[in-house]
């Protein structure tokens, strides 16, 4: 008998082909699911797929048919893992599907900040260039990433790929471990304080947990070079957003790029939306991971997780 499969936030796969998942059972997909809709939509489902929709202990207790939760992402903080284990519900996430996409976004962010891409694109499209008597414009000095010191916070799969790409661009790379785990790596490991003082470019690739929440605040930002930039493509909450806004407004660092935020979507009252110089911040709506290649790979991971479960059923 084919299982009932429910996908709670299908919008998160950007309209890509889900046939590998749909063919595994009796499939129902919802574009998105509000918290009060989760229980009703999951009733009778043996397999539930969620990207960011929360499935908590109270919900699981009322879903006796639920046997597998597939998380359409790597992070698993939207599912109560202890409650799932107690009830014998398997939870499977997707690993490694977006490593290259996030790493490429990180490189793109560094290049965009140092070359002032957004400012000069606006200068051209606004008509200011056509109206200018000058062939060149040097309103905002630019810099290259070749020869820069690149510091990586968290040398996991994504951090290691960023290190490889940064090295190819001619950067010297060092890293700090937020877990305290010491491994043999080809890059030098240093403390966070030393990393921030040394780096021209800092990129964050660690998980959000009790050790990394507000890991980089006012004190840490104050140790960075005024010419440095910082990039967070990991999780919101690792960098204190108010402290970052203050550092950007105060000229204590050159710029920042963020793809993740403490509140998603970003709260309308965020200080990041009221910067004195908005060109110091490059921001995107948590989509560093979402190239079509990565999404197709993600769907393949979900399909394999379901197939493996059904083989043991």
Secondary structure as GFF3:
##gff-version 3
##sequence-region A 1 313
A	DSSP	beta_strand	3	7	.	.	.	ID=ss1
A	DSSP	three_ten_helix	10	13	.	.	.	ID=ss2
A	DSSP	alpha_helix	19	22	.	.	.	ID=ss3
A	DSSP	beta_strand	25	29	.	.	.	ID=ss4
A	DSSP	three_ten_helix	35	37	.	.	.	ID=ss5
A	DSSP	alpha_helix	38	42	.	.	.	ID=ss6
A	DSSP	beta_strand	47	50	.	.	.	ID=ss7
A	DSSP	alpha_helix	57	61	.	.	.	ID=ss8
A	DSSP	beta_strand	68	71	.	.	.	ID=ss9
A	DSSP	alpha_helix	81	86	.	.	.	ID=ss10
A	DSSP	beta_strand	90	92	.	.	.	ID=ss11
A	DSSP	alpha_helix	99	115	.	.	.	ID=ss12
A	DSSP	alpha_helix	117	125	.	.	.	ID=ss13
A	DSSP	alpha_helix	128	131	.	.	.	ID=ss14
A	DSSP	beta_strand	149	153	.	.	.	ID=ss15
A	DSSP	alpha_helix	157	168	.	.	.	ID=ss16
A	DSSP	beta_strand	172	176	.	.	.	ID=ss17
A	DSSP	beta_strand	188	189	.	.	.	ID=ss18
A	DSSP	alpha_helix	192	198	.	.	.	ID=ss19
A	DSSP	beta_strand	201	204	.	.	.	ID=ss20
A	DSSP	alpha_helix	218	222	.	.	.	ID=ss21
A	DSSP	beta_strand	229	232	.	.	.	ID=ss22
A	DSSP	alpha_helix	241	249	.	.	.	ID=ss23
A	DSSP	beta_strand	255	258	.	.	.	ID=ss24
A	DSSP	three_ten_helix	271	274	.	.	.	ID=ss25
A	DSSP	three_ten_helix	278	280	.	.	.	ID=ss26
A	DSSP	beta_strand	281	283	.	.	.	ID=ss27
A	DSSP	alpha_helix	292	312	.	.	.	ID=ss28
###
